[in-house]
Amino acid sequence: MVPTKIAQPGYDCSKCPAYCCSVYERVQVTPRDVNRLAKHFGLDYETAQARFTRTYKDERILRRKADPVLGQSCMFLNPVTRQCKIYQARPLVCREYPGAKKCGYYDLLQFERQQQNDPDVLPLIRITFRNGNK
């Protein structure tokens, strides 16, 4: 029997400035996500929902904060380490990201660093939707 080779992802989140935590202005959360946050922080559902989320139109989203690197980010991004402060309790959408073997942001970061011959260059990224909705 030939051993099965496990495909490794084509990205390394620890070497990224957390684009996915910064460029998306809305990170949708489900009631299950709010429950997970409540349990993580030892809070009731209503307190967790009020403290960590807000409503945008008809969807529940995570709150954001000022970010010294990319302008705005998820409130749970550590601005120094660029890692998630609630990794074990993060919302489902974050758990599933990027949903592929490769991450376009990581690819862009590596490409620009190679092109600029600078291992520390940080391309700035902004997501703009054609229909004007954020």
C-alpha positions in Angstrom: 0.0 0.0 0.0 1.3 3.4 -1.0 1.2 6.0 1.8 -1.1 8.9 1.2 0.6 12.2 0.9 -1.2 15.0 2.8 -1.4 18.2 0.7 0.2 21.1 2.6 -1.4 24.5 2.1 0.5 26.9 -0.2 0.6 29.7 2.4 2.0 30.4 5.8 -0.3 32.6 7.9 2.5 33.3 10.4 4.4 35.1 7.7 1.5 37.3 6.6 0.5 40.7 8.1 -3.1 39.4 8.5 -4.6 40.8 5.4 -7.7 38.6 5.8 -8.3 40.2 9.3 -7.9 43.7 7.9 -9.2 44.1 4.3 -12.7 42.8 4.8 -14.8 45.4 6.4 -17.5 42.9 7.3 -16.9 39.6 9.0 -20.3 38.0 9.3 -20.9 36.0 12.5 -23.6 33.5 13.2 -25.5 32.9 16.5 -23.2 29.8 16.9 -20.1 32.1 16.6 -21.5 34.5 19.2 -22.1 31.5 21.5 -18.5 30.4 21.0 -17.3 33.9 21.9 -19.5 34.0 24.9 -18.2 30.7 26.2 -14.6 31.7 25.5 -14.9 34.9 27.5 -17.3 33.5 30.2 -20.1 35.8 29.2 -23.8 35.4 28.4 -24.9 35.5 24.8 -26.4 39.0 24.9 -23.3 40.5 26.5 -21.0 38.9 24.0 -23.1 40.0 21.1 -23.2 43.6 22.3 -19.4 43.7 23.1 -18.0 41.9 20.1 -20.5 42.5 17.2 -22.6 45.1 15.6 -25.3 45.1 13.0 -24.7 46.2 9.4 -27.9 46.4 7.5 -29.4 43.0 8.2 -26.3 41.1 9.1 -24.4 40.6 12.4 -20.7 41.4 12.0 -17.6 41.5 14.2 -16.5 44.9 15.5 -13.3 46.5 14.1 -10.6 48.7 15.5 -7.8 51.0 14.3 -4.8 49.1 13.1 -1.3 50.6 12.9 -0.3 48.5 9.8 -3.4 48.3 7.6 -5.7 51.0 8.9 -8.5 48.9 10.3 -8.7 45.3 11.5 -10.8 42.8 13.4 -11.0 43.7 17.0 -9.3 40.4 17.9 -6.2 40.9 15.8 -3.1 41.4 18.0 -1.4 44.5 16.4 2.1 43.4 17.4 2.1 39.7 16.6 -0.4 40.0 13.8 -2.2 36.9 15.1 -5.7 36.2 16.3 -6.2 36.7 20.0 -9.2 34.3 20.0 -7.9 31.7 17.6 -9.7 28.7 19.3 -13.0 30.8 19.4 -12.8 32.5 16.0 -15.9 32.6 13.8 -16.6 29.9 11.3 -15.9 32.2 8.3 -12.4 32.7 9.8 -11.9 29.0 10.4 -12.8 28.2 6.8 -10.7 30.9 5.2 -9.3 30.8 2.6 -11.2 27.7 1.6 -8.5 26.6 -0.8 -5.0 25.3 -0.9 -3.6 28.7 -1.7 -4.2 32.2 -0.4 -4.2 35.1 -2.9 -3.0 37.6 -0.3 -0.1 35.4 0.7 0.8 34.9 -3.0 0.7 38.6 -3.6 2.9 39.2 -0.6 5.5 36.7 -1.7 5.4 38.0 -5.3 5.9 41.6 -4.3 8.7 40.7 -1.9 10.5 38.8 -4.6 9.9 41.5 -7.3 11.1 44.3 -4.9 13.9 42.1 -3.6 12.8 43.2 -0.1 11.7 40.6 2.4 9.9 43.2 4.4 8.0 45.1 1.8 4.3 45.2 2.6 1.9 45.8 -0.3 -1.2 47.7 0.8 -4.5 46.1 -0.2 -8.0 47.4 -0.2 -11.2 45.6 -1.3 -13.6 47.8 -3.2 -16.9 46.4 -4.4 -18.2 47.6 -7.8 -21.7 48.0 -6.5 -20.5 50.4 -3.8 -21.5 48.1 -0.9 -18.9 47.5 1.7 
